[in-house]
C-alpha cells in the first residue's frame, strides 16, 4: 500500500490540473501563436511559468486504485499488474480468465 501522503499529493495535483486547465491552454496557445509579437509571446511564457508547478498535467503519475502502487500500472484496468493478477485469480474482474495452453 502506498503512503497516504503520496495518494493525497496525487489527488491535489489532479485538482490543480483541472482548475488551471483552461488558463494553461490559453497561455500555451499565445506562446505558439506566430501572429503575436515576440514581447507578447514572452509575456505569455512568463505568465505560464507563474502558474503552480503541480497544475501541469505532465506531473501526474498514474497509480493503482487498489494499492496506490505507481509502477506496473495497466491503464485499461486502472490498477497495477500485481493487483490485477490477484483479483483475476479470485474471479473478481469480469471478463478476465486465467489462460492455459
ABEGO torsion letter per residue (X at the ends): XBBAAAAAAAAAAAAAAAAAAAAAAAAAAAAABAABBAAAAAAAAAAAAABBAAABAAABBBBBAAAGBABGBBAAAGBBAAAAAAAAAAGABBGBBBBBX
